[in-house]
């Protein structure tokens, strides 16, 4: 069991001698304290019921026995921390899960060439062995070189087989990041906003892919973000595109609010051929191009 921050804050006020309206303390734990004589209740004025602390020592024992709380004020202060660690949670409540949070923050990175980046006070070379990725946990202290373009890969297969798409990125020095797992996506976006590097989005060439780019990235990164358009993409959409992708998807952003020529270009191709194209089509041996 854990004591919510809201209740704990009210109990702190009671410990300081304040009286609180009964209507604001309708919680099972408060009712239990009333039944055990830890808290008292009186009528103030004509009909207003207020609660007060009648036995401070009994409250301290109750919080210790039921919630593992030794110091209520310290519990409230620690609970309010955004970056609460498990060690701190255990120290004030004997409960490592005092606050809900992700065990791992950060995101996956990949590269088909060695890229030396700054991480915390040192350096890290991003060059995963085939079949592995690099997971950056301390992303707030992770900085790629200034000339690196961050390429966001929408689909898992493309991210895994990025070396087989090397021919697409000969014009830049890319560091690839994954949109998945999606619960890491907020960390990725925060990092992209923090660093000066440009962002190139490599996704599906259909309405869904454009929705992801415009709604999750472009509107936050503005001019530092660009949608990746491979050479000959019109011919590939025409010959390899899927009509079901066009028929079953819809646009979920306002075109006139996205100031990027590439988006208008891709939309023109999608509508012209009434087809969408999934990015997996570009996974090819290094010596094979369309």
BAMAR-360699 format. One record per residue (C-alpha): x, y, z. Coordinates in Angstrom, 1 decimal, m for minus. Example, Ala and Ser with C-alpha at 12.3 -4.5 7.8 and 13.67 -1.06 7.14 Angstrom:
# residues 2
+--------+--------+--------+
:      u :      v :      w :
+--------+--------+--------+
:   12.3 :   m4.5 :    7.8 :
:   13.7 :   m1.1 :    7.1 :
+--------+--------+--------+
This chain:
# residues 290
+--------+--------+--------+
:      u :      v :      w :
+--------+--------+--------+
:    0.0 :    0.0 :    0.0 :
:    1.0 :    3.6 :   m0.5 :
:   m0.3 :    6.9 :    0.8 :
:   m1.3 :    9.3 :   m1.9 :
:    0.5 :   12.7 :   m2.0 :
:   m2.9 :   14.5 :   m1.6 :
:   m3.8 :   12.7 :    1.6 :
:   m0.2 :   13.0 :    3.0 :
:   m0.3 :   16.8 :    2.4 :
:   m3.6 :   17.1 :    4.3 :
:   m2.2 :   14.9 :    7.2 :
:    0.8 :   17.3 :    7.4 :
:   m1.6 :   20.2 :    7.9 :
:   m3.4 :   18.3 :   10.6 :
:    0.0 :   17.6 :   12.3 :
:    0.6 :   21.4 :   12.3 :
:   m2.6 :   21.9 :   14.3 :
:   m4.9 :   22.9 :   11.5 :
:   m8.5 :   21.7 :   11.2 :
:   m9.8 :   20.6 :    7.9 :
:  m13.3 :   20.2 :    6.5 :
:  m14.6 :   16.7 :    6.8 :
:  m15.9 :   17.0 :    3.2 :
:  m12.3 :   17.2 :    2.0 :
:  m11.1 :   14.1 :    3.8 :
:  m13.5 :   11.4 :    2.7 :
:  m10.9 :    8.7 :    2.3 :
:  m10.8 :    5.1 :    3.7 :
:   m7.5 :    5.8 :    5.5 :
:   m9.0 :    8.9 :    7.2 :
:  m12.1 :    6.9 :    8.3 :
:   m9.8 :    4.2 :    9.7 :
:   m7.9 :    6.9 :   11.7 :
:  m11.2 :    8.3 :   13.0 :
:  m12.3 :    4.9 :   14.1 :
:   m9.0 :    4.3 :   15.9 :
:   m9.2 :    7.6 :   17.7 :
:   m6.1 :    9.0 :   15.9 :
:   m8.2 :   11.8 :   14.4 :
:  m11.2 :   13.5 :   15.9 :
:  m14.2 :   15.2 :   14.4 :
:  m16.2 :   18.2 :   15.8 :
:  m19.0 :   20.4 :   14.5 :
:  m17.9 :   23.9 :   13.8 :
:  m20.6 :   26.6 :   13.5 :
:  m24.1 :   25.3 :   12.8 :
:  m23.3 :   22.2 :   10.7 :
:  m19.8 :   22.2 :    9.4 :
:  m17.8 :   19.1 :   10.4 :
:  m14.0 :   19.5 :   10.8 :
:  m11.3 :   17.0 :   11.5 :
:   m8.4 :   17.5 :   13.8 :
:   m5.4 :   15.4 :   15.0 :
:   m6.1 :   14.1 :   18.5 :
:   m3.2 :   11.7 :   19.0 :
:    0.1 :   12.6 :   17.2 :
:    2.0 :    9.6 :   18.6 :
:   m0.7 :    7.2 :   17.4 :
:   m0.6 :    8.8 :   13.9 :
:    3.1 :    8.3 :   13.7 :
:    2.8 :    4.6 :   14.6 :
:   m0.1 :    4.1 :   12.2 :
:    1.8 :    5.6 :    9.3 :
:    4.8 :    3.5 :   10.1 :
:    2.9 :    0.2 :   10.4 :
:    0.6 :    0.7 :    7.4 :
:    2.8 :    2.6 :    5.0 :
:    6.4 :    2.3 :    6.2 :
:    6.5 :    6.1 :    6.7 :
:    8.9 :    7.3 :    9.4 :
:    8.8 :   11.0 :    8.6 :
:    5.6 :   12.3 :    7.0 :
:    7.1 :   15.7 :    6.1 :
:   10.1 :   14.0 :    4.4 :
:    7.7 :   11.6 :    2.6 :
:    5.8 :   14.6 :    1.1 :
:    9.0 :   16.4 :    0.0 :
:   10.4 :   13.3 :   m1.7 :
:    7.1 :   12.3 :   m3.3 :
:    7.0 :   15.7 :   m5.0 :
:   10.3 :   15.1 :   m6.8 :
:    9.9 :   14.6 :  m10.5 :
:   13.0 :   12.3 :  m10.7 :
:   12.3 :   10.2 :   m7.6 :
:   14.6 :    7.3 :   m7.4 :
:   13.7 :    3.8 :   m6.0 :
:   16.3 :    4.3 :   m3.3 :
:   14.7 :    7.6 :   m2.2 :
:   11.2 :    6.0 :   m2.3 :
:   12.4 :    3.1 :   m0.1 :
:   14.0 :    5.5 :    2.3 :
:   10.8 :    7.4 :    3.1 :
:    8.1 :    4.7 :    2.6 :
:    9.7 :    1.2 :    2.3 :
:    8.1 :    1.2 :   m1.1 :
:   10.2 :    1.3 :   m4.3 :
:    7.1 :    1.8 :   m6.3 :
:    5.9 :    4.9 :   m4.4 :
:    5.5 :    6.8 :   m7.7 :
:    4.6 :    5.2 :  m11.1 :
:    7.4 :    5.6 :  m13.6 :
:    9.4 :    3.9 :  m16.3 :
:   12.4 :    1.9 :  m15.2 :
:   14.3 :    2.9 :  m18.4 :
:   14.3 :    6.3 :  m19.9 :
:   15.9 :    7.0 :  m23.2 :
:   15.8 :    5.5 :  m26.7 :
:   17.5 :    3.2 :  m29.2 :
:   20.2 :    4.4 :  m31.6 :
:   21.8 :    2.6 :  m34.5 :
:   24.5 :    3.3 :  m37.1 :
:   26.3 :    1.5 :  m39.9 :
:   29.5 :    3.5 :  m39.2 :
:   31.3 :    4.5 :  m36.1 :
:   30.1 :    7.8 :  m34.7 :
:   31.8 :    9.2 :  m31.6 :
:   29.4 :   11.0 :  m29.3 :
:   29.7 :   12.7 :  m25.9 :
:   28.0 :   11.0 :  m23.1 :
:   28.0 :   12.4 :  m19.6 :
:   31.7 :   13.3 :  m18.9 :
:   33.1 :   11.0 :  m21.5 :
:   32.8 :    9.6 :  m25.0 :
:   30.9 :    6.7 :  m26.5 :
:   31.3 :    5.2 :  m30.0 :
:   28.0 :    4.3 :  m31.5 :
:   28.6 :    1.4 :  m33.9 :
:   26.5 :   m1.6 :  m32.8 :
:   27.4 :   m5.1 :  m33.8 :
:   25.0 :   m6.6 :  m36.3 :
:   22.0 :   m7.9 :  m34.4 :
:   22.3 :   m5.4 :  m31.6 :
:   21.4 :   m1.7 :  m30.9 :
:   22.7 :    0.9 :  m28.5 :
:   20.2 :    2.1 :  m25.8 :
:   20.9 :    5.6 :  m24.5 :
:   19.6 :    5.9 :  m21.0 :
:   21.3 :    9.2 :  m20.0 :
:   19.9 :   11.0 :  m23.0 :
:   20.0 :   14.5 :  m21.5 :
:   23.8 :   14.2 :  m21.5 :
:   24.1 :   12.5 :  m24.9 :
:   25.5 :   14.8 :  m27.7 :
:   26.4 :   13.7 :  m31.3 :
:   28.9 :   15.7 :  m33.3 :
:   27.5 :   18.9 :  m34.9 :
:   27.7 :   17.6 :  m38.5 :
:   25.6 :   14.5 :  m37.8 :
:   22.0 :   14.3 :  m39.1 :
:   19.6 :   12.5 :  m36.8 :
:   17.4 :   10.2 :  m38.8 :
:   14.2 :    9.0 :  m37.2 :
:   13.1 :    5.6 :  m38.5 :
:    9.4 :    4.9 :  m38.2 :
:    9.3 :    1.1 :  m38.7 :
:   11.2 :   m1.6 :  m36.7 :
:   12.4 :   m3.6 :  m39.7 :
:   14.0 :   m0.5 :  m41.3 :
:   15.7 :    0.4 :  m38.1 :
:   17.1 :   m3.1 :  m37.7 :
:   18.3 :   m3.4 :  m41.3 :
:   19.6 :    0.1 :  m41.6 :
:   22.9 :   m1.1 :  m43.1 :
:   20.9 :   m2.4 :  m46.1 :
:   19.6 :    1.1 :  m46.7 :
:   23.0 :    2.8 :  m46.6 :
:   22.6 :    3.8 :  m50.3 :
:   19.8 :    6.2 :  m49.4 :
:   21.9 :    8.3 :  m47.1 :
:   25.2 :    8.9 :  m49.0 :
:   24.5 :   12.7 :  m48.9 :
:   24.6 :   12.9 :  m45.1 :
:   26.3 :   11.4 :  m42.0 :
:   23.4 :    9.8 :  m40.2 :
:   22.7 :    8.6 :  m36.7 :
:   19.6 :    6.6 :  m36.6 :
:   17.0 :    6.7 :  m33.8 :
:   13.9 :    4.6 :  m33.3 :
:   10.4 :    5.8 :  m32.8 :
:    9.7 :    2.5 :  m30.9 :
:    9.2 :    1.4 :  m28.2 :
:    6.6 :    4.2 :  m28.2 :
:    6.7 :    4.9 :  m24.5 :
:   10.2 :    6.2 :  m25.1 :
:    9.0 :    8.6 :  m27.8 :
:    8.7 :   11.5 :  m25.4 :
:   12.3 :   11.1 :  m24.4 :
:   13.4 :   11.1 :  m28.0 :
:   11.4 :   14.2 :  m28.8 :
:   12.8 :   16.0 :  m25.7 :
:   16.3 :   15.1 :  m26.8 :
:   15.7 :   16.3 :  m30.4 :
:   14.5 :   19.6 :  m29.1 :
:   17.5 :   19.9 :  m26.9 :
:   20.3 :   19.3 :  m29.4 :
:   21.2 :   21.5 :  m32.4 :
:   21.4 :   18.7 :  m35.0 :
:   18.9 :   18.6 :  m37.8 :
:   16.3 :   15.9 :  m37.9 :
:   15.3 :   13.8 :  m40.9 :
:   12.2 :   11.7 :  m40.7 :
:   12.3 :    8.4 :  m42.6 :
:    8.8 :    6.9 :  m42.5 :
:    6.1 :    5.5 :  m44.7 :
:    5.0 :    7.4 :  m47.8 :
:    1.3 :    7.4 :  m47.0 :
:   m1.2 :    9.4 :  m45.1 :
:   m0.4 :    7.6 :  m41.8 :
:    3.4 :    8.2 :  m42.2 :
:    2.8 :   11.9 :  m42.9 :
:    0.4 :   12.1 :  m39.9 :
:    3.1 :   10.7 :  m37.6 :
:    5.7 :   13.1 :  m38.9 :
:    3.6 :   16.2 :  m38.9 :
:    1.9 :   15.6 :  m35.5 :
:    4.7 :   14.1 :  m33.5 :
:    7.8 :   15.8 :  m34.9 :
:    7.3 :   18.7 :  m37.3 :
:    5.0 :   20.7 :  m35.1 :
:    7.5 :   20.5 :  m32.3 :
:   10.8 :   20.8 :  m34.2 :
:    9.7 :   23.2 :  m36.9 :
:   12.4 :   24.1 :  m39.4 :
:   15.0 :   21.7 :  m38.0 :
:   12.8 :   18.8 :  m39.1 :
:   12.4 :   17.5 :  m42.7 :
:   10.6 :   14.6 :  m44.2 :
:   13.0 :   12.3 :  m46.1 :
:   12.2 :   11.8 :  m49.8 :
:   14.4 :    9.2 :  m51.6 :
:   15.3 :    9.6 :  m55.3 :
:   12.8 :    8.2 :  m57.7 :
:   10.1 :    8.0 :  m55.0 :
:    7.4 :    9.0 :  m57.5 :
:    8.2 :    6.1 :  m59.8 :
:    8.4 :    3.7 :  m56.8 :
:    5.0 :    4.8 :  m55.5 :
:    3.6 :    4.4 :  m59.0 :
:    5.0 :    0.9 :  m59.5 :
:    5.2 :   m0.5 :  m55.9 :
:    2.5 :    1.4 :  m54.0 :
:   m0.5 :   m0.1 :  m52.3 :
:   m4.0 :    1.1 :  m53.1 :
:   m5.4 :   m0.2 :  m49.8 :
:   m3.1 :    2.2 :  m47.9 :
:   m4.7 :    5.1 :  m49.8 :
:   m8.3 :    3.8 :  m49.4 :
:   m8.1 :    3.1 :  m45.7 :
:   m6.2 :    6.1 :  m44.4 :
:   m6.9 :    9.8 :  m44.0 :
:   m5.0 :   12.9 :  m43.4 :
:   m5.0 :   14.1 :  m39.8 :
:   m3.3 :   17.5 :  m40.1 :
:   m4.0 :   20.7 :  m41.9 :
:   m1.9 :   21.0 :  m45.0 :
:   m1.8 :   24.8 :  m45.0 :
:   m0.2 :   24.7 :  m41.5 :
:    2.8 :   22.6 :  m42.6 :
:    5.4 :   24.8 :  m44.3 :
:    7.4 :   22.1 :  m46.1 :
:    7.6 :   21.6 :  m49.8 :
:    8.4 :   17.9 :  m49.4 :
:    5.1 :   17.2 :  m47.7 :
:    3.2 :   18.8 :  m50.5 :
:    5.2 :   16.8 :  m53.0 :
:    4.5 :   13.4 :  m51.4 :
:    0.8 :   14.3 :  m51.0 :
:    0.7 :   15.0 :  m54.7 :
:    2.2 :   11.6 :  m55.6 :
:   m0.1 :    9.8 :  m53.2 :
:   m3.2 :   11.4 :  m54.6 :
:   m2.0 :   11.2 :  m58.2 :
:   m1.5 :    7.4 :  m58.1 :
:   m4.0 :    6.7 :  m55.3 :
:   m1.4 :    4.6 :  m53.6 :
:    0.7 :    4.6 :  m50.4 :
:    4.2 :    3.2 :  m50.0 :
:    5.6 :    1.4 :  m46.9 :
:    9.2 :    2.2 :  m46.2 :
:   10.2 :   m1.5 :  m46.0 :
:   10.4 :   m1.5 :  m49.8 :
:   13.8 :    0.3 :  m49.5 :
:   15.5 :   m2.5 :  m47.6 :
:   17.8 :   m3.8 :  m50.2 :
:   21.4 :   m5.2 :  m50.6 :
:   23.9 :   m2.3 :  m50.7 :
:   24.6 :   m2.7 :  m54.4 :
:   21.0 :   m2.8 :  m55.4 :
:   19.0 :    0.3 :  m56.1 :
:   15.8 :    1.0 :  m58.0 :
+--------+--------+--------+
